[in-house]
C-alpha cells in the first residue's frame, strides 16, 4: 500500500489552470497533520474532534501548496442558504459571516468553501478579474445559490455570464445521493428540468436475496416491496443553473470524483456517518 502523501495534494480544475493570475484548488483528505480522521489527514474545518492547532497548520500547508502563502482567508458560517457576500477588504475575513457564497475582485486573499459531500463551486471572470466561491448542497441548490452567484458577479463587477468560467469540485454524486420522494416533488415544482436531475436505482438487498422467507408478509403477492431508491444528481442540477444563468457549457468543468465512493482520498459526511473532516474549495487573485 503506498505511503500517504506528506503534503497536500490539491485538485485543480483544468479550465482554470490556464489563468496565471489565479490561485485555486480543491483539497483532499491526504497530506495533513490531523489524526482524528485517519493518519496525516488534511482536515481544514474546525470540528469537535480535531484541534485548532492542527487545522491552522493544515490550512497553512494547503495555502502554500496552491501558491497563496500567508494570504488572509475569507470563510463563512455555512447554513445551506443563498446569502452571498462581497469581500471588499482583508478586514472582511476577520470574522466569518453567515451565508453560503463569497465574491471578490480584491487580490491577495482566498475565498474558501468547506465541504464534506456538498459541492464547492468556483466562478471566475477572466475579463474583470473577479472570482466567487459557493457552497451547494441540496438546500442551496434548491435556492439557486450558484445561479444567484452569477447574478451577484454581474451586479457588483459587471461580469458577462458568457465569459465566466465555472468549476464544480468533488462532492457526492448521483450514484450515492439517495433522497426522499418529497424532495423530488419540491424540485419538480421549482425547476422545469427536474426530471433530468433524479434517477431511480433498484434497491438490491443481499440479505433479502439470500433469506427471502424473512421478508414474507400477509399481503399479496407475498413479499413486501422495497421499491427503487430516488437519487439526486447535484452536479447536473448546478450545471443546469449555470447554463440558465448564461454560462456556456464549454466554460463549465465538473470533477468526476464522488466523495461517498472515494473516502480513501475525500471526506464524506454521509458515508462516514458524521464523523469526518472538512475539505475546502478555494480561489483567489494574485496581485
N, C-alpha and C positions, 0 to 999 in steps of 0.2 A: 504494500500500500504506500503511495507516495507521501512524503512528508508534507505537513501543512505549510503553506507559504509564510514566510517570515515578515512580509509586508503586505499591505492591502493590494488587492487585485481588482481595480475598478473596471466596470464595463462601460465602454464608450459607444455612443450612437454614431454609426457611420456617416449619417448625413450632417452631423455637427462637427466632426473632426476636421473638416476642411477649412474651418474658420480659425485662423491663428490667434485671433484676439479673444477667443472663447475658452473658458475653463469649465469643464463639466465632467460628470461621471455618475454611475450608479454603483453603490457599494455592494459587496458580497459579505458573507459571514467569515471569511478567512483573512488571516493576516493581522490580527489584533492581539491585545494583551488580556482580554477578558477570559474568565474561566466558567462563568455562570451558565453559559450555553454551549459548552464544549471548549476544549483546549485551544488557546490562541484565537478566540473568536472576536470579530470586529463589531461589537455591539456599539452603535452610535446613539442609542437612546438612553435617557436617564430612567432606567427601570428599577423596580424594587429589589431585584436580585443581584444587581451589579453596583459597583462603587462609582462615584462621580469621578474619582481619580482615574479609573480605568477608561471611562467613557471620554474624558478630556484627552487622554493620551491617544485613544483610538481616533478621535476626530482630528487631532493634530497630525497624526500619521497619514490619515486618509487625505486631508487637505494638501499635505506635502506631495503625495503621490500624483495628484491631479494638477500640481503646479500652482497651488493657491496658499502657500505657506504664510501663516500669520494674518490671513485675511479675516476680518470680522464676519461672523455667520449669522444671518437672519433666519430664525426658526419660528414656528407657530405652536400654539396650543391647539392642536387639530381636533375638530369636533364633527367631522363629516358633514360640513355645510357648504355654503357657496360664497362666503365672505372673502374678498381679495384686498390685499393691502399693497400700496405703492411704497417702496423703501426709498426715501429721498436723502437719507443721511446715515452714516455709521451709527449715530445715536439711536436710530430706529431698531438696531439689533440688540440693544441692551436688555430689553425685556420682551419675551415672546407675547404677541397679541393672539387673540382667539380668532381662528379662521383657518382656511384651507388653500389659500393662494397668495403668492407673492410676485410682484413685478418690480423691475428697476431698470434704469439706464445709467446707474452710477457705477463707475469702475472700482475694482479693488475690494469687492465684498461678494460673499456667496449667499445665494438663496437656497434653502435646504428644506426638503420634504422628507418626513420619516414614514417608512412603510414596513409592513411585515406580511402583506398579502394584497393590500390596496395598490393601485397603480400610481407611480410617480410620473408625472407628465411635464416635460420641459419644452418651452417655446422660445424661439429666437427670431428676432427681426434683424437680419443682416444689414439692411439699409439704414435703419435708425439706431443700430447697436443697442437694442433693448432686449431684455430676457424675462422669462417668467417660469415659475415652478408651482405645480398644483398637485393636490392630494385627491385622488379619485377612487373612493370605494363605491359601493352601490348607491349609498345615500348621496354622496357628492355628485355622482354621475346622474342620478335621478334629478338633481337640482341644476344640472348642466354647468358644473364648475369649470370645465375646460372651454366650453363654448363661451361662457361669460369671461373667461380669461383672455380669449382672443379679443373680445369686445373691450375689455379694460385696456389692453395694449393699443387698440385703435384710439380710445378716448384720451389716454394720457400721453402717448408718444406719436400719434398719427400713423400707426402701423397699417400697412396694407396687408390684409389677410393672405392675399395671393403670393406674397413674398415671405411669409412666416414659415419657418422650419419647425417641425414638431417631432419629439422623440418620446415614445411611451416605453418606460422601463419595465424591468421584471415585476411580475405580480401574479396573482392566482388566475389561471386560465379556465376556459370553459370545461376542460376535461375534469376539473376538480371542484368547481364552484357550484355546489348544489344549493338551490334556494327554494323557497316555498312558492306554491301556485299563486298565492295572493300577491307576491312581488311581481310576477309576470303580468297579472291583471293591472297593477299600478302602472307598469311601464307601457302596457298597451293603451292605457288612457292618455298617456303623455307623448308617445313617440309613434309616428306613422310607420316606422320601420321596425317596431318592436319584435315582430315575428322573426326577424333576422338575428335577434340577439339571444334567443333561447333555443336550447336543444334538449330533446328528451333522450335520456340514457336508461337502458334496461337495468333494473335493479337486481343484478345477479347476486344471489346469496349462496355460497358454497355449503353452508350448514343445512340450509333448506334443501339443496340438491341432494345431499348425502342422506338426510333423515327426513324424508317428506312426511312421514306419519306424525311427526311433531307439530306439523302445521295444519293438520286436518281441522276443519270446522264443521259446524252443522249446516252451513249454508251451501247451496248448490254453487258450483259443481263439486264442492267438497274440499277445496283448498282456498284459503284467503289469498287475495291478490295484492302483492306489494306495490304494483304499479310502477311506471317509469319515474325516474328522478328528473327534476327540472334543473337545468344548468344554465347559468348566465355567462355570456361572453362579454366581460368587462372591456376587453381590448377593442372588440368591434364596436361596442357602444360608444367608447370615447373617440374612436376613429371616425365614426359617423357624425359625431358632434363637431369634430374639427372640419369635416367636409361641409357640414351645414353652415359653419362659421365662415367659409370661404377659403380654407386652406386646401391647396391642391393635393390630390392623392399622392403625387410623386414627391411631395415635400414631407410626407409622414413616414416615420420608421417606427417599428414596434419590436421589442425583444421577444424572442420565441421561448424564453425561459419562464416556466411556471414555478412559483415559489413552493407550492404544495408538492409538486413532483420532485423538486430538486433541493430538498432540505440538506443535502450534502454540501451545497455551496450557498444556499439562501435561507433566510429566516422565514418561517410561515406560522403565523398566529393560529390559524385553523388546524394545520397538520400537527403542530406541536402543542395543541390544546392550551394555548395562552401563555405557556412558559417559554418565551423566546425573546431574542434580541430585536433590535430595530436597524434596518438599513436606511440609507439616505439616497435621494436623488438630488444632486446639487448642480448649480450653474452660476457662472459669474463672468464679468467682463474684465479683461486685462487692461491695465492703464496704458 
